[in-house]
């Protein structure tokens, strides 16, 4: 691999080790990576003596959800195949380390030549699948040298990426190491064709298949049902950050007749305390309520302080506000849209094709400040017909976008 790339990876690792002194999240990642190689070397001997049949890598939880439909289809139709799942981020690993549809879950070690060789020697994968945005030069180089078929799924490309810029030959060379790239859209195919990458298929985004499965398997959340049963309008704020709350909380407080369910992206004790304080006694934590009858009736806000419920909670909403759009980028808007409700989100959504598509079809609404948020939510509250039309448009968009998993699976695992 490019020597400058290896220097950059080494510096990145050093910076992460330094950051781990003050960040538990980074510290967990460093510790997990160190343990991976020893654990994998011993675990593979008992679980997959001949090597893992399929290695799937997802950077974090969002990418895992994109890969999940393929994993679960593979497990269902080929229960004998040994599957290794790796994460780079603790937010993925910590939530899914006990995921029972694979044989082993591990961290992916840093992309240095020595670690890469040891990882591949330990795992002995027969096929590698990377999800969406994972481009690690040394891993791709070694997989290519060892003749291990390597694929990229649910990927999307934009003109400003390093692959398409002058001086980006080293990055373009990484793309050439994939046997095939399964893309979300035609625009990505054209971009790649322009730099000579032709081994591509426009398959769509497997997340649509995943959220459709989630909708079909949605849990009944009895406390949420009781909380919203007499509400004419309920706002579900999913994966919410403080910057989002500065935008939509004033609207909630100005409309005491509405109900709101807020699922913060992170919910440590201090974070929950500050969020709850903003509602002056009108908010309850889900963990405080054992039975629906424990609700007093005057609560305006229910704060979700656990993982695993958000996707089912959208079923109780009139409109969803999806967090992250005033930070690093929006979270999963499809998870809400599949339930046939309008989705509202901040301006940082341009890496997500579905956001632009939902805006175009009338099922999604970008807001840039508090005033725009108020205007959109007021319209949704006071104009039920507009709200229902927007929700139907969102649901139709999801329905017409499913099928990527079937196409990719048929290519990678053809019937014999």
N, C-alpha and C positions, 0 to 999 in steps of 0.2 A: 504494500500500500504506500501511497505518497508519504515521504518522510515528514513533511509538514503536517499532514493529517495525524500521524502518530504522535508528533510533538503536541499537537492540539489536544488529543485524547489524554495524554499524560498530564497536561496542565489542567484539563477538566477534572481528572481524577484527584489531583492535588487540591484543587479548589473545593471539591466536594468533601474531602477529608477535613479540610479546614472548617468548612461550614458545619460539619457534623458535630463540632464542639459546642455549637449553640443551637442546633436544630435537631430535635428528636427524629423528625421525619427523615432527614438526610443520614443521621446516625443509624437508623434502622436499615436504610438502604445499604450503607457501607458494611454493616455487620452481616446482613443477609447475603450480600455478594461474596463475602469471605467464606461463609458457611456453605455456599452452594456447591463449590467444587468438591469438597470432601464428601458432602452428603450425596451428591449425584454419583460420585464414583462408587459408593457402597450401595446406594439404593437401586441403581440400574442393574447391578448384578443379580438382584432378587426379583425385580419387577420386569425387567426387559433384558434378559441375558444376551440376546442377539442385537441389542440396540433398539432405540425407540423408532417405531414405524413412522411416526409423524411428530415433528417438533413445530409448535405454533408459538410465535412470539407476539405479545401485545405490550405496548409501552406502558399503558395504564388501564384503568377500569373502563374508560370509554371505548378504547380499541378492543378490549376483551369482549365487550358486548357486540362488537362487529364480527369478531371471530367466533363467538359462541354458537350461532346457528350452524356453522360448518362443523364445529366440534361435536355438537349434540347429534347432528345427522350422522356423522362418522361413527360415534359410539353406538348409536341405535342400529345401524346397518352392518357395522363391522366391530362387534364387541371384542373380538380377539386382538385388534390392533392396539399397540402400546403407544400412548400419547403423552408427550412432555409439553407442558405449558410454562412459559417464562414471562416474567414482568420485569420492567426496568424500575418502575415507580412503586414505592411503598403503598400508595393509595390503591393500587391494583392488587399487589401481593397480599397485603394485610386483610383485604376483604375476601379474596378468593383463594387463599392458601389451602383451604379444605374443600375446594371444588371437587365433587365426586365423579365428574364425567371424564376426568383424565387420570392417568396413573401417577404422575408426579407434577407438582407445582414448585417452581424455583425462581430465584432472581437470575437475571442475566448479568454476568460479570462485565466489567468495563471492557471496551473494545481494543485492548492491547494485544499484540501478536501472541505473547506467551499465554495469556488467559484464554484467548480464543482457541488456541490449539489444545490446551488442557480441557476446556469445556467440551469441544467436539470429540476429543478422545474419550471423555467420560460418558457422554450421551450417545455417541455413535448413531446419530439420526439418519434415517433413510430418505427423509423428505423434510424440507423446511418451508414454513409458511409464515411470512411476515405480514402484519396487519397495518394497513393505511400509510403510516408515515415513518416507518423504521428503516433507516439506511445506515448500516454500520459497515464501514469499509473492510475491516479485517475479517469480520464474520463472513461477509459476502465473498471475499477473496478466497478464504479457506474452503468454504462450501463449494465454490466453483472448482478449485484445485482438486478436491476430493470427489468430484463428480456427483455431488448430492443435489438432486433436483430442488430448485429454490423458486418460490413464488411470492408474489405480492398481491394482496386482495384488498378490495374496497378502497383503492387509492385514488387520489385526486391531485391534479397538478395545476399550478398557476404560473403565469409568465414571469413573475419576479423571483421565482426560486433559483437557487444556485445552478441547477442543471441547465438553465436557459440563458445564463449570463456569460459574457466574455470571461475567459479564464476558468470556466467551469468544467474543463475536460475531465479533471480528476473525479468530479461528481457524476458526470455522465458515464464514466467508466464503471461506477458502482451499479448503475441501472443495467448495464450490459451483462452483469453477472446473474441476473434473474432469468430463469428459463421462460417465464411468462408473467405478464403483469395484467391483472384484472382491474379495470378502471371503473370509476363511477360515471363518467360522462364522455361525450364525444369531444368536447373541448380539450380534455386531457389527452385523448388519442392523437388529436392533431398536433398538440404541442410536442408530444414524444416523437411523432413521425417527422417533425421538423428538425430533430437532432439525430435522426437515423434509428430510433427505437421503434421497431415494427412488430415485435412479438407481444402484441397487446390484444385485449378483448374488452369491449365496453359491456360490462356485466351489470352495472348498477351497484347499489350499496346494500350490503347484507343487513345493515341496521333496520331497514324496513321490514325484513323478515322477522328479525328479533322482536321489534316492538309489537308486531302483529301477534306473535306468540305470547308476549307478555300480556297483551290485552285479553286474549282468550283465557289466560290462566290467572287473571287478576284476582287478588284475595279480597274477601269481604273484610272491611275494617269497621267493625261495629261501632266503635267510639266515634269514628269520622262520620258514619251514617247518622248517628244520633245527633252529633254536633251540627250537621247541615240539614237535618230533615225539614225544618220549617223556614230555611233560608231561601229567599228569592234569588239570591246571587251569592256565589262563593268564589273567591279568588284563591287559587292554589299557586303558591310561590315556591318553585322547585329549585334546588341547588342554589339557594340564595346567599349572597355575600353582603357585607355591610354597605358597599357602594350601591347595590340594588335597593336595599332597604331605605336608603336616603331618598330614593326616587318614588317608591310605591307606598311606603308606610304613611306619609301625610294624606294620601288619598283614602286609605283604609280608615284613618282616624276621623277624616272629614265625612265619612259615610257610615255612621254607626249601625245602619240597617243591614250592612253586608257582613258576611262571615269571611274569615281568611284562615287558611291552613298554610303555615310556613315551614318548609323543610330546609334548614340552613345546610350549606355545603359542609361546614364543620361545626361541631356542637360540643366543644369543651365547656366546662362549668362557667368560666368567665364570659365566654361568648353568649351562652344562653342567658346568663344573668343580665347582661347589657341589652339583649334583644327584648327580653321580657319587660324590663324596666320602661321601655318606650311606650308600653300600652297601659300603664297606670292601673294595674289590677285587672285588666280585661283579657289577659292572656294566661293560658294554662299549658304546662308541659304534658305531652302524651304520657310520659312515664309516671306522672302523678295520678293518673286516672285508671283505676283497675277495672271498673265496669262502666258501661254507658250511663247507668243511673247515677254515677258519681258526678256527672256534669250538672252544674247548678243552673244553667239556662241563660245566664247573663254574660257568658264568655263570648267575646267577639273573635278571639284568635286562638288557634290551637297550634302549638309549636312541636314539631316532630323531632325527638331527640334520640332516634335510633336509625339504623340502616335497614333497607329492605322493603320499605313500605311505599316509597314515593311513587313508583310506577302504578301502583294500585290506587293511590289517593287521587290521581287525576280523574278517576271515574266519578268523583264526588264534586267536581268543579264546574263552574260556568265558564271561566276563563283561566288560562294558565299564564303566569309570569315566569319566564325561564331566566335564571341568574347567569352571571358571568359576562354579560355584554358590556359592562362598564369596567371590566378587568382584563384577564388574559383571553377571554373568548367565551361564547355561550356554551352552555351544557346541552344535554340531549332534548331537542325540541320535538323530535318525532315521538318520543315517549308520551307526550301530552297530546299531540295532534291526532294520534291514532284513536283517541277516545271521542273525537268529533267536537273538540272545543278549540276556540281561537287561541293562538299563542302570541304573547307579547315579549319582546326582548330588546336588549340594548344594542348599540351600534357596532360592537365588535363581533361581527358574525360572518365576515367575508371569506373565512376559510371553510365555511359550511354551505355547500350548495343548496341544501334543503331549506335554509333560511331565505335565500333569494327566491327559491321556487315557491315557498309558502307566501311570501309577500306578493309575488306575481299572481298567484291564484286567488288571493284574497283571504287566505287562512291565517296569515301571520302579519304582525305589525311591529315595525322598528320604531323605537322611541329613543330620543337623544337627550332628554332632560325631564325634569319633574312636570313641566307644563304639558309636554306632549303625552306623557304617561296619563296625566289627569284627563286630557282630552279623549284619548283612546278608551280608557276605562269608563269614563262618563257615558260615552256613546254605547259601549257594551251593556252598561247597566240600564240605561234609559231607552234603549232600542233593541228589544228582544229579537225582533225579526232580523236585524243586521247581525246580531250575535249568532243566531242559529244558522244563518247563511254562511257566515265565516267559519263556523264549526264544521258544517257540511263540506265546505271547500277543503278544509284541512284533512278531514277523513278521506275524501275522494283522492286527494294527492297521495296519501299513504297507500291506499288500495291499489292505485295504478302504478306503484313503484316497487312492488314486491317481486321476487323471483330470482334475485342475484344468487342466492345460495344454491338453488337448483342448477343453475348454469355452471357455476364454479365446481360444484360437487361432481357433476356429470363429467367434466373435463378431467378433474384430478383423480377421481376414483371410478373409472368406467366399469360397467358390468362386464364380467368375464364371459 
